[in-house]
């Protein structure tokens, strides 16, 4: 009888241990899947301008980074909107890793627009233009039109932000954050229209 009880106790103990191990493996799988293998999503970084102005509160949800609304007018010192039919404004910061991660898209964008006279690209940084030009050169992004302006002056709260502006300085559309392949295609389609 004693032998049957001890066999039963060992069987229950083994079953319990196997159940605990199974639950632990399932929990670990869920954690890895949800937190470590999460797919990249478009994100933006709020960059505080170095000139003492504020780019907006640093939080998420209702105050998440946004671009300027379609139909609003923007001005950038030294940029004359009438010089081209469309201007692609890239609001960037050399402190934004999402801007750096977006470099392949900016390379493709500048290459696509290289022969077009009616569309140009202007990079706007809160940092001084020399630092901005060095940053772009380090990323191999050939943008020659670089301006310094606060993000607030553009209606931008996060970087990177891409804004399409017409020849009157009116925002046509904007995208905030590192763009997905689908959003990149959307940008190229919008530029061609």
C-alpha positions in Angstrom: 0.0 0.0 0.0 2.8 2.3 0.9 4.4 1.7 -2.5 1.2 2.6 -4.3 0.9 5.8 -2.3 4.5 6.9 -3.0 4.1 6.1 -6.7 0.9 8.2 -6.8 2.6 11.0 -4.9 5.6 10.9 -7.3 3.2 10.9 -10.3 1.3 13.9 -8.9 4.6 15.7 -8.2 5.9 15.0 -11.7 2.5 16.1 -13.2 2.6 19.3 -11.1 6.2 20.1 -12.1 5.4 19.5 -15.8 2.3 21.8 -15.5 4.4 24.6 -13.8 7.1 24.3 -16.5 4.4 24.4 -19.3 2.8 27.5 -17.8 6.2 29.2 -17.4 7.1 28.4 -21.1 3.8 29.8 -22.3 4.2 32.9 -20.2 7.8 33.4 -21.5 6.6 32.9 -25.0 3.9 35.6 -24.6 6.3 38.0 -23.0 8.9 37.5 -25.8 6.3 37.8 -28.5 4.7 41.0 -27.1 7.7 42.9 -25.9 10.8 41.7 -27.6 9.6 40.7 -31.1 7.1 43.5 -31.5 7.0 44.7 -35.1 8.4 48.2 -35.7 5.7 50.8 -35.7 5.9 54.4 -36.9 7.2 56.5 -34.0 8.4 60.0 -33.5 10.6 61.7 -31.0 9.8 65.0 -29.6 12.9 67.2 -29.8 13.2 70.2 -27.6 14.7 73.1 -29.6 18.1 74.3 -28.3 17.0 78.0 -28.5 14.9 77.7 -25.2 11.5 77.5 -26.9 9.3 74.5 -26.2 8.2 72.0 -28.8 5.2 70.9 -26.8 4.6 68.5 -23.9 6.4 65.2 -23.9 3.7 62.6 -23.5 1.6 60.3 -25.6 -2.1 59.8 -26.3 -4.0 63.0 -26.9 -0.7 65.0 -27.1 1.1 62.6 -29.4 3.4 64.2 -32.0 1.6 65.7 -34.9 2.4 67.5 -38.1 0.9 70.7 -39.4 -2.7 70.4 -40.6 -3.6 70.4 -44.3 -4.6 73.9 -45.4 -2.4 75.8 -42.9 0.3 78.2 -44.0 3.9 77.7 -42.9 6.9 79.9 -43.3 10.6 79.0 -43.2 13.2 81.7 -43.1 15.0 81.8 -46.5 12.6 79.5 -48.3 10.6 80.9 -51.1 7.7 78.6 -51.9 7.2 79.9 -55.4 10.5 78.5 -56.5 8.8 75.1 -57.1 5.3 73.7 -57.5 5.8 71.4 -54.4 8.3 71.5 -51.6 8.9 68.5 -49.4 9.8 69.7 -45.9 11.7 67.3 -43.7 11.6 68.3 -40.1 14.5 66.5 -38.6 16.9 66.5 -35.7 20.4 65.1 -35.4 19.4 63.8 -32.0 16.5 61.7 -33.3 17.3 58.1 -33.9 14.1 57.7 -35.9 15.4 60.3 -38.3 18.6 58.3 -38.6 16.7 55.1 -39.2 14.7 56.8 -41.9 17.8 57.6 -43.9 17.3 54.9 -46.6 13.8 56.4 -47.3 15.3 60.0 -47.6 18.0 58.6 -49.9 15.3 57.1 -52.1 13.2 60.2 -52.0 16.1 62.5 -53.0 17.1 60.1 -55.8 13.5 60.0 -57.1 13.3 63.8 -57.2 16.8 64.5 -58.5 15.7 65.2 -62.1 12.4 67.0 -61.3 12.4 70.8 -61.4 8.9 71.2 -60.0 9.6 69.5 -56.6 12.3 70.2 -54.1 13.3 69.0 -50.7 14.1 71.3 -47.8 15.5 69.9 -44.5 14.6 71.9 -41.4 16.5 71.4 -38.1 16.3 73.0 -34.7 20.1 72.7 -34.7 22.3 75.1 -36.6 22.7 74.4 -40.4 26.3 73.4 -40.2 25.6 70.6 -37.8 22.5 69.7 -39.9 24.5 69.5 -43.1 27.1 67.3 -41.5 24.4 65.0 -40.1 22.8 64.7 -43.6 26.2 64.1 -45.2 26.9 61.3 -42.6 23.6 59.7 -43.6 24.4 60.0 -47.3 21.3 62.1 -47.9 22.0 64.7 -50.5 19.8 67.6 -49.4 21.4 71.0 -50.2 18.5 73.2 -49.0 18.9 73.1 -45.2 17.3 75.7 -42.8 17.2 76.2 -39.1 13.8 76.8 -37.5 12.0 75.8 -34.3 9.6 72.9 -34.7 6.8 75.0 -33.3 7.2 77.6 -36.1 6.3 74.8 -38.5 3.4 73.4 -36.5 5.5 70.3 -35.9 5.7 68.6 -32.5 7.9 65.5 -33.3 10.6 64.4 -35.6 10.9 63.1 -38.2 8.0 64.8 -39.9 7.5 65.1 -43.6 5.3 67.9 -45.0 4.2 68.5 -48.6 3.8 72.3 -49.2 2.5 73.9 -52.4 3.9 77.1 -54.0 1.8 79.3 -51.8 3.2 77.9 -48.6 0.0 75.9 -47.8 0.4 72.4 -46.3 -1.1 69.7 -48.5 -0.4 66.7 -46.3 2.0 65.6 -43.5 3.3 62.4 -42.0 4.9 62.0 -38.6 7.4 59.4 -37.5 9.4 56.6 -39.1 7.2 55.6 -42.1 6.1 52.1 -42.9 6.6 50.9 -46.5 2.9 51.6 -47.1 3.3 55.2 -45.9 6.4 55.7 -48.0 4.4 54.6 -51.1 1.7 57.0 -50.1 4.3 59.9 -50.0 5.6 59.0 -53.5 2.0 58.8 -54.9 1.2 62.2 -53.4 4.3 63.8 -54.9 3.5 62.4 -58.3 -0.1 63.9 -58.3 
